Amino acid sequence: MDFDEGAATAEITVSHTSAGPAAVALHIAGAASRIPVPATGDRYTWTTVRAELTAPAEGVHDLRVVLRGELRLAAISFDRAAPRPRPVGPIDSRPAPPRSSG
């Protein structure tokens, strides 16, 4: 696969029918990235998981995809950007207090 200018994250669309553990393993350029997949409950109910790769890939490499658990794979895409951080707590939606002018 040609990762062109590089890949730092993977986005995978998958379904996981059982409640047991499941993961997608991506092997690129000697590095393995394991991405856990939550249960979706039905083989046609899809979820998209996004994760940072263990080691960013650049240029042309073999890609090996290993599905562990009861999984159905719909799509895989790669991106150069790292995943956006998720908020840890509630977000305060109140307006900021006015600034003093002097």
N, C-alpha and C positions, 0 to 999 in steps of 0.2 A: 504494500500500500504506500502511496506517496503522501507523506505528511507535509509536503511542501515547506512552508515557513515554520512549521512546528505545531505540536499538539501538547497541551498541558492538562486538558480535562477531557473527559468522555461523558457523553450523554446517551443513555440506553433506554429504549422503550421496550418493556417486557411485561409479561403476565406471570404470576406465581400462584398456582391454584391451591396449594396445601399450606397448612400453618407451620410446617417445619422450616428449618433454615434453608436459604438459597442464596446464591451469589453468581455473578458473572466474573470470570477471570480473563483479563486481557494480557496477553504476552506480546510485548513489543521490544525488539532490540535487546533481548536478554533480561528485561525487567518485567515482573508480573505485578499487575494491579488487580486487587480483589475488591469487587463492588457488591456489598450486600443488597439484597432485593426484598422489600416487604411483601407480605402476602396480599394478593388482590382478591382472592376468593373465587375467581372464575377464569377460565382460560381465555375469555374474550374481554376481560376487564383489564385494561392496560394501565401501567404507571410508568413515569419517566424518572429515572434516577440520574443524578449528575455527581461526578466525583473527580478529584484531582488524580492524575496518573502518578504512579510511584516515581517514574523518571520521565520527563518530557521527551517526546520523540521529534526528530527533525529529519527530513529527507525520505528516502525509500527504505522500507523495512517490511519483513514478513509480519503478519498479524495473525495470532492464533487466539480464537475465542473459545472458552470452555464454560459450559453451562452446568452449574452444580445445583441440583434440586429439581423440582417440577416446574420448569420454566419454558416459556415460549418467547422467542426473540422477534421483535418487529423491526427495530432499527438501532443503529449505532452511529453516532456522529462525534467528531472531535473538534476542539476549539483551542485557540492559543491562550485565551484568558483563563485565569484561575477562577474557581467558583466564588460567587459573591458571598460574603459572610452573612449568616442568619442572625437576626436579633436574638439576644439571650433572654430578655425580659420584655415586659409590656412596653409599648411605645407610648410616650406621653404626647397626646394630640392637642394639648392645650396650647394656645398661642403664646409666643415668647413675650415677656414683659416689655413694655416700651423702654427705649433707651433714654437716659437723661441727656439733655442737650447742653450741658454746661458745666 
